Amino acid sequence: MLLAFDVGNTNIVLGVFEGGELLQNWRMETMVSRSADEYGMMINQLFAYEGLNPGDVDDVIVSTVVPSVLYTLQHMSTKYFNSRALVVGPGIKTGLIVKYDNPGQVGADRIVNAVAALSKYGGPLVIIDLGTATTFCAVSDSWEYLGGSIAPGLKISSEALFEKTAKLPRVELEEPGVTICKNTSESMQSGLVYGHMGMIEYLCGRMKKELSDYCGGKPVKVVATGGVATLMADGVGCIDHVDKMLTLEGLSFIYEKNKK
């Protein structure tokens, strides 16, 4: 079995694959202070709850945007799964041609998403990852990673309003149903949720045109992943596919390219 870790700024999503099939997945909070032993024991408990045997794990792969967690997971992998973790980073085979000015600045999660989306849906594609940050990535049908845009995520925007103002409350991230709202909480929900939808529509429209021009007029598909992907997709017309497990599946694809 393959144990895959997608380490984000807010959450770690981990999953177990066998023969390329995702058997189970979990989500836990990203904590830089947590030790290798704590991670190891937590994962063993998750395995036990699902009736999985940790001894069946042959390999581990890690994608992280939190460098301080990487060493901890590498140590945990060696101690608890007797495996040297494969890390998504410079030198790993992905099949992508990265056309960023500095390829090393592209987040590992964006590379993994691109590999997964191209493998599953073909290009050209715009990939939206709605996590702590909302990222937009453009990839061509020739497996070129062309670049994209980065914006504050929906949850970051909500927390900023709560923390940086004296009287605005913390609100649930859900649609209020109207934009002319009669109370503060719904007014904030309207601005946050519908404002984020508007940003997605605008950036998608521009990126699809630029990417289509680059690819000789070919139609561009849009794939969304991340924590609030379903909420956003319900309110915008530009998203063709919602794929919540895109990053984990990308890790499985990359593992297959590198396991020898």
N, C-alpha and C positions, 0 to 999 in steps of 0.2 A: 504494500500500500504506500501511497504518497501522501505525506502531510504537508499542506501548503498554508503559508501565513501571508496575509495582506495586512501590513501594519500601517494604519492611518494615524493622523494626528489625534483623533478622538477615540476610535475603536480599532481593535484588531479583529479581523474576520479570518477564521481558519476553517479549513475543510480537509476531508479525507477522500482520496480518490483510489479506485481500484480498476485497473484496465481502462483508464481514461474516464470512468464514470464517477460522478460526485456522489459518495455514499451518505455523507452527513456534513453539516456546517454549523458553526457557532459564531457568536459575536461576544467579545469582552472589551472592557475599557482598556485603553492604552495607558499604562502607568510606568513611567521611566524608573520609578523607585522599586518596582517589583523585581525580585531576584529570579535567577534561573530555576532555583528549586521551587519557588512559588508558582512560576509558570508551568513547570513540569508536573507538579502535583495537581494543579487545576486541570491540566489537559488529561491526565490520567483519570481524574474523576469524571470528566466529560465522556471519555471513552467508556468507562465502566457503566455510566448511565445509559448509553446507547448500545451496550452489549458488544463493544468493539475491543479487540485485544491490542494494546500498545506494542506488543512484541511483533505484530504483523507489519509494522511500519518499516519499510526498507529505505526510504529516502525522505528528505525534508527540503523544501524550497521556500525561500523568504523574499518578499518584496517589501521594502520599508521606505517611508519618507521621514522616519524618526531615527536618525543614526544612532542615538544613545541606546536604543532598544536592540539594535542588531547584535552586538556582542553577547548580550544576555540570551537571546534566542539561539545563537550559535552554540554557546556553552550548554544550554538546556538540551539542544539537539544531540550533542555529543554524549552527555551524561544519561539522558533518559531514553534516547532512541538509537544510540550507538551509530549515529550517522553524522557525517560532516555536511552541514546545510549548504545547498546551492543558493547563492545570493544573486538576485537580479541586479546587475551593475555592469561596469565596463568589462569588456572581454567575453560576456555571455552571448551565445548565439540566439538571435531573435528573428532573423530574416528581414528586419527593417533596415531601410536606408534613412538615417536620421539627418535631416537637413536644417536642424537648429544651428544658430551661429556657434554655440558651444554645446555639443551633444551631451556633455556631462551634466548640464544644468537641467535636463529633462527628468522629471520625477519618474522613479521606477514604476509607480502605479500607472502613469500615462503610457509608458511603453508597453506594459502588460496588457492594458485595455486595448491598445491598438492591435497587438498580436491576436488577441481573442476576437475582436470585432471583425478584423479582416479574415480570419480563419472561418468564422461562422457566417458572415453576411457578405463578404466581398466588398471591394471598394469601387469608387471613392466613398469615403465616409466622414461624417462629423460625429465625434464621440463626446458626449456630455457626461461628466462624472460629478454628481451632486452630493458632495461630502462636506467636510469642514470648509474647503474652498470649492467653488464651482468652476471646473475646468472644461474648456472646449478644445478638442484636438482635431486637426484635419489630416487625413491620410489618403493617399492616392491609390488607384487600382494597381499601381506598380510597387506597392508596399513601401512608399516613401512617407516618412513622418515629416510633415511640412511645418508644423508649429500650431499655434492656437492662441487662446485667450484664457486669462485667469481672473476670476472675480470672487469677492467674499461670498461664502456660502450662506444659505438661508438661516441656519442656526447662529452663525457668527453675527449676522446682521441683527437678528432678534436679541441676542445677548448684549450687543453694543447699545441698542436702544435702552435696554433695562439698566445697564451698568453706568451709562454716561448721561443719564437724565435723572432729575430729582423725583419726578412724579409718575413716569411711565412704568407700568407693571410688566412682569414677565408673562407672556401669553403662549397658548398652545398654537402650534403651526398648523392651521387648518383654514379652509376657505370660509369666510363669513357669508358668502352668497351674494353680497352687494358691495359696491364701492362707496356709496354714500351712506356711511354708517352713523349710528346714533349714540355710540358710546366709545370710550377710549380703547378698550380691548379689541373690539371689532374693527375700529379704525386702524389699529396697528396691524391686525391680521390682514386687512385689505392691502395696506401699503407693502407689507412684507411679502405675502404670497403672490398677489397679483402683480406687484412690482417685479418680483423675480421671474414670473412668467413672461412679463413684457421684455425683460432683458434677454431671456432665452430666445424668444421669437425674433428679436432684432438681431442678435448676434448670429443666430442660426441662418437667418435670411442672408446676411452679408457673407458669412463663411461659405454657404452653399453656392452662392454666385461666384465667389473668388475661386473656390475649389473646382467647380464645374468648368470655368474658363481655363483653368490650369490643365484639366483632364480632357480638353477638346470637346466640351459640351456634354459630357456624360452626366446622367442623373446622379444626384448625391443622396444617399440614405443617411438618416440620423439615428444613432443608438444612444440610449440614456441608461445610466447605471447609478448606483449610490443610494444613500438612505432615503432621500425624498423624491426619488425618480418617479414613482407612481403618482404622488401628489402633483408634481409638475406636469406630467404627461396628460393628466386628466383635463388640464386647462389650456394646453397649447396644441397647435395643429402641426407643428414641424417635426415631432418625434415619431419615427416609424416603428421602433422597437424599444421596449423596456426590458433590460436584462440585468437582474439584480446580482447574479452570480458571475458577471462578466470577468471581473478581475481574478477570481479563483480559477475559472476555466482557463484564463490566459496563462496562469502559472503552470497549469497542467500541460498546456501546449508547449511552453518554453522548456519545461522539464524534458519532454519527449525529444526536443531538438538537441538537448545537452547531456542526456543521461549516459552516453557512452564515454 
